[in-house]
Amino acid sequence: MKKTPLLAALAFVALSTILNAAPTKKLNIYCWSEYIPQGVIDAFSKETGIKVSVENYASNEEMLSKLSAGGGSFDILQPSEYVVEALVKEKLLQPIDHTKIPNLKNISPQFLNMAFDPGNKYSVPYMAGTVGIVVNTNLVKDDIKGFADVFKPQNKGKIVVLDDAREITTWALLTQGLPINQITDKNLAKVKPILTQWLPLVKVYDSDSPKTALLNGDVAIGVIWGGEGAILLNKNKKFRWLIPSEGTHLFIDSLVIPKTSQNTENAEAFMNFILRPDISKQISEDFPYLNPNLAARELMTKKQLENEASFPSDEAIKKMQTFKDIGVKGSDIEELVTTIKAK
Ligand code: N2P
């Protein structure tokens, strides 16, 4: 019998009713750029039939401002520690069902149960990392040891830095020996003249892929994410990585589920998927950050584990501070940096 358009339409309606009754096979992820490999997303979709859409941001603040403007409807976010802390405080996250995330056992105890989310009630660690300095030793002969050596007049026009006000302000605080979470008016007044000297020296602001300007020789020095530094070290021996002598911070980026998510089970399935040792290893191959997944580290090569931009020594890690939620003071930092940049 030939199918009539009416029969086809009826069949379509019946099928859509069945499909609508079933849980949706969708997952909307809002995450950092250059952090979750497309191959991992594709593998997840292939295995589960869940269609994933991904949107990226370049800073925690960009993500927060989009959320507070009511933009987007997401099932997974990827905030850093201080933003997990803030989102929990504001009751914007769903508690995670740990029975759905058995692979959490693969995470090093060092990165579990941290102060920003005791018991990992709301967050699952994705990657950790740090911010350091990369020097192209073919172009820069000075012995760069810290931020104060980077931001010198002779390096004007040779520097790429992260486009991130909290980061930049932290580096200035560190040169003054000030605590990175003590964002008082007095401390901001102290760092203002420093940033006023530093920022005109910067050629490129880039949080997405700061390695690019270094690779194409556009700049010679970078203050960038560890994972980006690790890629440069792998690409060419002329790049040197160092932890600034003034100190730096350790970040822990996690996956969380906003309260507004309608696809909680899919989100938990994704969390468990990225914690699988083989998948986590795949993530480290593309984005070599400090992988907190011990079972994945077992699968990684000696070369990967010895990359000092990915894995700082325990001794170095011990000296690193972590960011805390600074509440409304965050906007003072944004304003300070934006005003100086605009000059
Ligand atoms: C990845 C960004 C690193 C995350 N592109 C910094 N918390």
Residues whose N, C-alpha, C, O or C-beta is under 5 A from the ligand:
A	BS01	N2P	W32 S33 E34 Y35 S80 S207 D208 W225 F251 D253
